[in-house]
Each structure stands twice: as C-alpha cells, then as structure tokens.
C-alpha cells in the first residue's frame, strides 16, 4: 500500500507534468544509426536480439548524477544501492539478485573486465564521470557467450572518451555540492596526423552524508591510438591509476536511529584505502574483405587496506591487507563474409585471465592472524555468428567453453582453523540463440541463453571454514521484446523475461559447521519481469521519458519455496521531464519510485519489509559555445529512506544503511 505522504508527493509531481503534457510527437530515433558494441564489435542497435540500453554523451552531460552508478539508476530493470553513502562501494542490481547482485553483473571498461576475483566488488570511483563517452547496458544473460563469468544478469560496458579531432583540446571541470563535495577535472587531448591522445586527471572529495562517510580520491588515465600505414593497423595503449581513502560508517540499528539520527555512525574510525593501477596494449588488424583480427592484453594491480576495529569490537582480525594481480590476454577475429548469399558476421575468440590474490589479516597489535594466497586461472574459447536470413530477419547464436582452476593456500595462526591447501576446477559452458525481426518503425526480438557464475575465491572460505562443495551457479534465460515508434508520436520499448537459476549463490548467516555463517547454494530460484521504457518530445521544446519495471524474484524449491528473494523490489519507475527554454538553457525534473523489499537474511519472509521510497531531483543547465554551467537539487522532499537493510533472521532485529538526504550540486566546465 502507498503511504499518504507518498500519495501527496506523487500528486504534486503529476500535476507538474500535467501542466506541460498536452500531446506529443515523435522522437527522432533511428536504430540503424546507433552503433553499439555488445558483441565485442560494432553493431547496429536494431540488430541486437536482447534488451540493450545506451546512455549517450548527451544524456551524461544533461544528467543530475554526480557518480557513474548514478547514471544507471534511471534504467528499467536496474537498481543502484550505495551502502557507504559516498559512491565507493555501490552495487548495481540488474533483474533482481539482491545481496549478491554485484557478482552477477559483469562490468567492463572499454571491454576490459573490472570485476574483482574476490567479493570486494567493482570500484566505481576509479571511473570518473567526466571521462565517460557512453555506457551500454546489455540486460539478461545473452552476453554470457562472449563475456563468460559474472554475466548472468547483464553486462555493463563503460566506454571512455578519446581525444578530439583538434590538434589540442583542453577541458576543465569543477563541481561543488552538499556535504563538502568537491571535484576537479582536467583533460588534454587531440589528434595529430595519425595519432590520437587523451590525458585525464580528476580529484574527488566529500565529507559524506553521514559521520565517517568521507571519500578522497585521485584518478589519472591515458588513452592513445595510432594508425599505422600502409597496413591500416590501429595500435592502442590505455593506462589508469586511482588512489582513494574512505570511511566505513557501517549500519545503524533501530536503537541508534532512536537515540541519535540518520547521519550518525557507530564506527567513527573504521576506514579503508585502495590503490589501483592498470595498463593495456592492443591492436586491430584488418584482413581485407574478410574482417579484422584484434589482440588485447592487460595487467592490473590493486592493493587494499581496511581497518574495521570498531565494527569487530576489537576482536579477531579487524585489520586486513590484500594485493590482487590480474593478467589478461584476449585475441579475437571478426569475420564478415557472405554465406550462400546471406550476409554473415562471426566472431571467434580466446579469453585468458590469471588472478593472484594475497591477503593477510591482523589483530589490533598488528600480529598476523591468517594469510591467504589464491590463484584463479580462467581459459575460454567462444564463437558467435550473426546470419541475415533476409533483409528483415537476423539469426544470432553462439557457444562458450570455459575452464576455471583454483589453487587455495590458507593458513590460520590463531589456532582456531585448519590450514587449507586445495585445488579445484570447474568447466562451465554458455550458449545463446536469438532472432531479430527488423521493420521500418523498429524491431522485435526473442532469445534464449544459458549463463553461469563461478564462486568468488573468498566465497569458498567463510569464518576460516573451507567449503569445497560449493557449486557454480547456472542460469537459463528466455526473453522477448520490441522497440517501436508508435504512430509517430512515441518511441517505446518493452521486454519480458524469465530466468531460472540453479544453485544460486548466497550467504547463509547461520550456515557452516559452527553456525557462524557460510556461503551456500540456494535451491532453484526464478527471476521474471516486464520492463518498459519510453521517450517522447512534447510541444514547447519539452521532452518526456521514463521507465517502469515489474520484477519478481522467488524461490522455486526447498524450504523457502514461494517466498520472495530478499532486497528485490517488485515495482520501480522513473519519469524525466526536460524543458529546453532555448538552445542553451534547459530545466529538468526526475521522479523516482522504488517499492518495498525484504531485508537481507529474511529468506523466510517472516519480518516487515524495508519501506518504499519516492524521490524527486531537479537539474538546471546552461551551455553556450564552450561553456557549460549546471546545478540542481536531488531528493527535494528530503525523503528519509534506506537503500539497503539487514535483519537478524531469528530475532528480526534490523540494521539500516541510510540514503542521502536533500543535497545540491553546481558544476562548471570550459573547453579550450
């Protein structure tokens, strides 16, 4: 049921829209002109037999979002949860995976995997917003063939900017906002002869909404391309360095909220530090009329430090240090050649990744309590073929075979747990098949796919216990959808999906031999839903767009059969209204709603749910020549809501992670 307060807010927002909305006419959308890269090569949006959303550079520039994950929250089927409140450890959930959502979404930067081998999640702050050209979100498991592990619910490919076509271009950006937020950015780039370059630097800091939710981060990146003639070989080099320090405010209990306030933190000194460096080398070599061969290699080094002394009460091993090294080799060949007079495009590739994780844990006296060395090697072969049966029908299908090996070496010096010296292997597979029907006003598609997720290395070990019986997670996906221009007045996209998961991985707080908690496999689960997105241009230089998602994630078998999976909302909608007063001046308003959901650990559905939320954001922008000024207010009504909550499955006691209150921002940029 909607609360009275929510109804009032919604009616006020609806009346604002109603004042503008009289009738609408077509948005100028041509699927053939939108080039995307969900298949690891360029493709027309209208040929993709899956739900694919593209956030363009224009949408990024006009958004009120101040973080990369903030851009994703408006998409149908996508929910963003920021439990730290500073963007450093946000989770992007596609199609309802709740607590383990981050491990079921594959995140790429220019095609390079950035998911960690452990459960630490994606470090979103290493991807500054002002360095992004566009973001492609492929929803569902259709991307599992080309990308493999973690692509169960979707693939997010973040494509960064390149240098301008000028010999030299300089961009300066500065942003200020609530809670001491300040950002500064500088980029230099251009093109000279056959050489394209871009150097970017940014600084990001905030005190945070809550006590001890501060963040300080610095990023530096390089993007170089050189066209080598006469072979037309494109050489590329990428490099990135990021360093950050941030507070860990932790959760608030009901007692904390009653005694203090939402901005309080019981853990005023807990904090963490990250240092992340990577570089990549690659080239593209055309092979005449037959296609193109590409090769990429990358090396990433990440070091982390965390101090959770207050959260742990000073017991155990609250201080940890880790180092993760990731080495990747990714050759591929794209073949474009007609087969029996049918246009055909095929990709063949090999993925090799080696992950080395070293982590040590210490007590408050800095005496080592345990150490862990784990190596994970993943080798995969894949192919996917796209065959144009006619000018209107396109058939796509592919297969992937992956060989994953683990080598665990864990030692406990406290005397509580036995050492671990074990090797394991998995051989998961993935496949997909899809059919697209293209017509003048849009396309219709249908697909079926199989995907998988291997356990993260630290899912095998919890509280010192090693669980070699943990199984890989397998999914089977079915999806149908369309994109259509309705009677020249509305651009509409609709998709329906059903996903059955076998051995879905989760954390059982009462699992394990000693009952301290363990990672286990659910019985079968089902994720299903409907996603709707629309866009329309209104009279008076207005644009209305929005999305709605109905989502259901339930247990199909076992002791929780018929119950809802925790932290998955049944309903979500976003509505955006933008008024361009002139070519240079615009005003935007965004309305966001998320229905209630079960607390983490409440698989039995015994306790009350985390309440629904409704927020409103505004954005005012002025852009002329090479200047741009934008500002706005997020959460105008100062809605007091929680993006994340955990309960005790036995007592029902709950802990909350408060979301941001009302906040403002002001951003100024200048191009030279």
GIQUINOR-V286056 format. One record per pair of residues at least 12 apart in sequence whose ideal C-beta (glycine too) atoms are under 6 Angstrom apart, sorted by sequence separation. I is the first residue (numbers start at 1). J is the second residue. If there is no record, write none. Layout:
i = {I | I}
j = {J | J}
This chain:
i = {32 | 80 | 143 | 173 | 283 | 307 | 385 | 408 | 409 | 482 | 507 | 508 | 553 | 577 | 597 | 92 | 187 | 204 | 224 | 282 | 334 | 359 | 434 | 481 | 596 | 597 | 619 | 644 | 31 | 32 | 38 | 79 | 172 | 282 | 306 | 384 | 408 | 481 | 533 | 576 | 618 | 642 | 31 | 107 | 139 | 186 | 203 | 223 | 333 | 358 | 383 | 433 | 455 | 553 | 596 | 618 | 642 | 55 | 78 | 138 | 171 | 249 | 281 | 305 | 407 | 480 | 506 | 532 | 575 | 596 | 642 | 643 | 77 | 138 | 185 | 202 | 222 | 250 | 332 | 357 | 432 | 595 | 617 | 77 | 170 | 280 | 304 | 382 | 406 | 454 | 479 | 503 | 504 | 531 | 574 | 641 | 102 | 137 | 184 | 201 | 221 | 331 | 356 | 431 | 594 | 67 | 72 | 169 | 303 | 380 | 381 | 405 | 430 | 452 | 453 | 478 | 530 | 573 | 615 | 616 | 69 | 136 | 169 | 183 | 200 | 220 | 330 | 355 | 430 | 504 | 529 | 593 | 53 | 168 | 248 | 278 | 302 | 380 | 404 | 452 | 477 | 502 | 529 | 572 | 69 | 135 | 167 | 182 | 199 | 219 | 248 | 329 | 354 | 549 | 592 | 638 | 166 | 247 | 248 | 277 | 301 | 379 | 403 | 428 | 451 | 475 | 476 | 501 | 528 | 571 | 615 | 638 | 134 | 164 | 167 | 181 | 198 | 218 | 328 | 353 | 548 | 569 | 570 | 591 | 132 | 133 | 163 | 164 | 165 | 180 | 246 | 276 | 300 | 378 | 402 | 450 | 475 | 500 | 527 | 569 | 613 | 163 | 179 | 180 | 197 | 217 | 327 | 352 | 547 | 590 | 635 | 133 | 163 | 179 | 245 | 275 | 299 | 377 | 401 | 426 | 449 | 474 | 499 | 526 | 546 | 569 | 613 | 131 | 179 | 196 | 216 | 326 | 351 | 546 | 568 | 589 | 634 | 131 | 179 | 244 | 274 | 298 | 376 | 400 | 448 | 473 | 498 | 525 | 526 | 567 | 127 | 195 | 215 | 325 | 350 | 473 | 545 | 588 | 633 | 194 | 243 | 273 | 297 | 375 | 399 | 447 | 471 | 473 | 524 | 566 | 610 | 163 | 194 | 214 | 324 | 349 | 524 | 544 | 567 | 587 | 90 | 162 | 163 | 213 | 242 | 272 | 296 | 374 | 398 | 446 | 496 | 523 | 564 | 566 | 115 | 163 | 212 | 323 | 348 | 523 | 543 | 586 | 610 | 631 | 162 | 213 | 241 | 271 | 295 | 373 | 397 | 445 | 495 | 566 | 88 | 212 | 322 | 347 | 542 | 585 | 630 | 87 | 240 | 270 | 294 | 372 | 396 | 444 | 494 | 584 | 210 | 321 | 346 | 541 | 584 | 629 | 239 | 270 | 293 | 371 | 395 | 443 | 493 | 584 | 607 | 106 | 269 | 270 | 320 | 345 | 442 | 628 | 238 | 292 | 370 | 394 | 442 | 492 | 563 | 130 | 267 | 291 | 319 | 344 | 441 | 442 | 560 | 627 | 106 | 237 | 267 | 291 | 317 | 369 | 393 | 428 | 441 | 491 | 94 | 106 | 290 | 291 | 342 | 343 | 368 | 369 | 392 | 602 | 607 | 626 | 236 | 317 | 342 | 392 | 420 | 426 | 490 | 599 | 600 | 601 | 290 | 417 | 465 | 104 | 105 | 235 | 599 | 601 | 104 | 105 | 106 | 107 | 108 | 109 | 110 | 233 | 234 | 314 | 404 | 471 | 233 | 317 | 412 | 210 | 212 | 463 | 211 | 232 | 69 | 130 | 210 | 462 | 599 | 68 | 97 | 212 | 462 | 462 | 95 | 68 | 94 | 94 | 459 | 68 | 162 | 250 | 77 | 131 | 128 | 57 | 57 | 56 | 55 | 376 | 54 | 374 | 53 | 52 | 51 | 51 | 50 | 128 | 50 | 125 | 509 | 36 | 38 | 357 | 40 | 126 | 125 | 86 | 86 | 85 | 85 | 85 | 86 | 88 | 85 | 86 | 126 | 88 | 86 | 112 | 148 | 145 | 117 | 145 | 117 | 148 | 145 | 148 | 145 | 117 | 145 | 144 | 145 | 142 | 41 | 152 | 151 | 152 | 150 | 142 | 149 | 142 | 144 | 141 | 141 | 152 | 141 | 141 | 119 | 140 | 118 | 118 | 119 | 140 | 117 | 118 | 47 | 49 | 140 | 49 | 49 | 47 | 46 | 49 | 262 | 46 | 50 | 49 | 253 | 251 | 252 | 100 | 251 | 51 | 96 | 95 | 51 | 209 | 77 | 76 | 96 | 76 | 96 | 26 | 29 | 26 | 25 | 27 | 24 | 98 | 98 | 99 | 98 | 98 | 76 | 77 | 96 | 76 | 178 | 178 | 177 | 177 | 176 | 175 | 174 | 173 | 172 | 74 | 171 | 99 | 170 | 27 | 27 | 27 | 24 | 25 | 24 | 20 | 64 | 64 | 17 | 83 | 81 | 81 | 64 | 83 | 13 | 66 | 9 | 6 | 9}
j = {44 | 92 | 155 | 185 | 295 | 319 | 397 | 420 | 421 | 494 | 519 | 520 | 565 | 589 | 609 | 105 | 200 | 217 | 237 | 295 | 347 | 372 | 447 | 494 | 609 | 610 | 632 | 657 | 45 | 46 | 52 | 93 | 186 | 296 | 320 | 398 | 422 | 495 | 547 | 590 | 632 | 656 | 46 | 122 | 154 | 201 | 218 | 238 | 348 | 373 | 398 | 448 | 470 | 568 | 611 | 633 | 657 | 71 | 94 | 154 | 187 | 265 | 297 | 321 | 423 | 496 | 522 | 548 | 591 | 612 | 658 | 659 | 94 | 155 | 202 | 219 | 239 | 267 | 349 | 374 | 449 | 612 | 634 | 95 | 188 | 298 | 322 | 400 | 424 | 472 | 497 | 521 | 522 | 549 | 592 | 659 | 121 | 156 | 203 | 220 | 240 | 350 | 375 | 450 | 613 | 87 | 92 | 189 | 323 | 400 | 401 | 425 | 450 | 472 | 473 | 498 | 550 | 593 | 635 | 636 | 90 | 157 | 190 | 204 | 221 | 241 | 351 | 376 | 451 | 525 | 550 | 614 | 75 | 190 | 270 | 300 | 324 | 402 | 426 | 474 | 499 | 524 | 551 | 594 | 92 | 158 | 190 | 205 | 222 | 242 | 271 | 352 | 377 | 572 | 615 | 661 | 190 | 271 | 272 | 301 | 325 | 403 | 427 | 452 | 475 | 499 | 500 | 525 | 552 | 595 | 639 | 662 | 159 | 189 | 192 | 206 | 223 | 243 | 353 | 378 | 573 | 594 | 595 | 616 | 158 | 159 | 189 | 190 | 191 | 206 | 272 | 302 | 326 | 404 | 428 | 476 | 501 | 526 | 553 | 595 | 639 | 190 | 206 | 207 | 224 | 244 | 354 | 379 | 574 | 617 | 662 | 161 | 191 | 207 | 273 | 303 | 327 | 405 | 429 | 454 | 477 | 502 | 527 | 554 | 574 | 597 | 641 | 160 | 208 | 225 | 245 | 355 | 380 | 575 | 597 | 618 | 663 | 161 | 209 | 274 | 304 | 328 | 406 | 430 | 478 | 503 | 528 | 555 | 556 | 597 | 158 | 226 | 246 | 356 | 381 | 504 | 576 | 619 | 664 | 226 | 275 | 305 | 329 | 407 | 431 | 479 | 503 | 505 | 556 | 598 | 642 | 196 | 227 | 247 | 357 | 382 | 557 | 577 | 600 | 620 | 124 | 196 | 197 | 247 | 276 | 306 | 330 | 408 | 432 | 480 | 530 | 557 | 598 | 600 | 150 | 198 | 247 | 358 | 383 | 558 | 578 | 621 | 645 | 666 | 198 | 249 | 277 | 307 | 331 | 409 | 433 | 481 | 531 | 602 | 125 | 249 | 359 | 384 | 579 | 622 | 667 | 125 | 278 | 308 | 332 | 410 | 434 | 482 | 532 | 622 | 249 | 360 | 385 | 580 | 623 | 668 | 279 | 310 | 333 | 411 | 435 | 483 | 533 | 624 | 647 | 147 | 310 | 311 | 361 | 386 | 483 | 669 | 280 | 334 | 412 | 436 | 484 | 534 | 605 | 173 | 310 | 334 | 362 | 387 | 484 | 485 | 603 | 670 | 150 | 281 | 311 | 335 | 361 | 413 | 437 | 472 | 485 | 535 | 139 | 151 | 335 | 336 | 387 | 388 | 413 | 414 | 437 | 647 | 652 | 671 | 282 | 363 | 388 | 438 | 466 | 472 | 536 | 645 | 646 | 647 | 337 | 464 | 512 | 152 | 153 | 283 | 647 | 649 | 153 | 154 | 155 | 156 | 157 | 158 | 160 | 283 | 284 | 364 | 454 | 521 | 285 | 369 | 464 | 263 | 265 | 516 | 265 | 286 | 124 | 185 | 265 | 517 | 654 | 124 | 153 | 268 | 518 | 519 | 153 | 127 | 153 | 154 | 519 | 129 | 223 | 311 | 139 | 200 | 202 | 133 | 134 | 134 | 135 | 457 | 136 | 457 | 137 | 138 | 139 | 140 | 140 | 219 | 142 | 217 | 601 | 136 | 138 | 457 | 146 | 242 | 244 | 206 | 208 | 208 | 209 | 210 | 213 | 215 | 213 | 215 | 276 | 246 | 246 | 298 | 380 | 382 | 355 | 384 | 357 | 400 | 398 | 402 | 400 | 376 | 430 | 430 | 432 | 432 | 334 | 451 | 451 | 453 | 453 | 447 | 454 | 449 | 451 | 449 | 451 | 475 | 475 | 477 | 456 | 477 | 456 | 457 | 458 | 479 | 457 | 458 | 394 | 396 | 497 | 434 | 436 | 436 | 438 | 445 | 658 | 443 | 447 | 447 | 655 | 655 | 656 | 506 | 657 | 481 | 527 | 527 | 495 | 660 | 531 | 531 | 551 | 533 | 553 | 488 | 491 | 489 | 489 | 491 | 489 | 565 | 566 | 567 | 567 | 568 | 547 | 549 | 568 | 549 | 663 | 664 | 664 | 665 | 666 | 667 | 668 | 669 | 670 | 574 | 671 | 600 | 672 | 535 | 536 | 537 | 536 | 537 | 538 | 542 | 617 | 619 | 577 | 644 | 643 | 644 | 632 | 657 | 591 | 665 | 614 | 614 | 637}
